Amino acid sequence: MSQPTDAETTGRYLVLLDDKSVAAGAREMNRVAGISAASTADSATRAELAAADGVIFQDLGIAVVNATPDQVQQLTRAVDAPGPISVVEAERVVHAYTAPPDTGVDQAAAPAVDESVFTWGLQAVGASISSATGKGVRIAVLDTGFTVAHPDFAGRAVMTQSFIAGETVDDAHGHGTHCIGSAAGPRKAASGGPGYGVAHEAEVYAGKVLSNQGSGSDSGILAGIEWAIANGCAVVSMSLGASVRPGTPYSQVFEQAATRAMAKGTLIIAAAGNESNRPGKVAPVGHPANCPSILSVGAVDVQRAIAFFSCGTVDSVGQVDIVGPGVDIYSSWNKDDGGLGPHKRIQGTSMATPHVAGVAALIAEKHNARGWELWARLAQTGRRLGLPSTDVGAGLVQAP
């Protein structure tokens, strides 16, 4: 069994099934371990899901199950034998990525650049001068939800779904609303502030996979990914994850989820993480961004320098693929904050990720690119910054 190192776990397990025979995998789980899982393909009710030992995400070929130590042992034995069960992993706890403020920096102050019309982030990625708008492209942001009544999205259709039991999609945290704003918010804020949305005409799908306290689990992310695929989203933006130690293997379950999503035309983009404290400490790319088939995003500041918190490539497991603006980022928020109206300035690879996702939507619109082609075109836009590729990958993402 693949076990996350030093990671918080939920006590449940992820089981990767043969995607060509998910039904056979379900039967095998029942045969070898007595586990009965409900499938999303059967449109199971919440009551049916609650009564089952777990749930199978049919489109991903992944089960999330409750299992005793004896059942886990039986599943692990099945992995070693020929059959439809290929991987068993402990389910991780994940969090919204938030970066601490840089000591001695006034976080309420705007960066030293003219933001009277557009934020420095939009200018840095070239979205402010691009003819592409993201129109007709669906982008899913999996996070803490969305402030449905936000004035900057008045009249805008936003599809929402909560995957957190007992919580509506409404964002009492703020992180998700901020990320949605950067990815696909307006080019003219209702408050008269600067425009801050990269793909301002994209169709937004807001999936709540993190609670109002900013935490969740692998199963919530997988549910959100399946929902995004089912709704034809070209891009999934995930500013979340779990930190890992150097050398920790990436999740084989999430790697397969990403490749299966790509095969259906959905590119997953995820934050690299904020555990570094440069220049002294560079932390490895976190889970699930360290998977080879998930596009990993680091952060730079207004001077195009690597952000002190941005995780980097430190070993052969995970790498930074590209970077986006991630410091002093102005975007939508869930409440009035410091006289900015329902907007706030925060920082993190969480803020860089939706900038990259927004640019991906612009490229998807302009070139009708999906999946691996979209990844390739996105990477090709990278502007060289004179920084190590271990920190910035292909460089600073650029709009078409």
Disulfide bonds with the S-S distance in Angstrom:
none
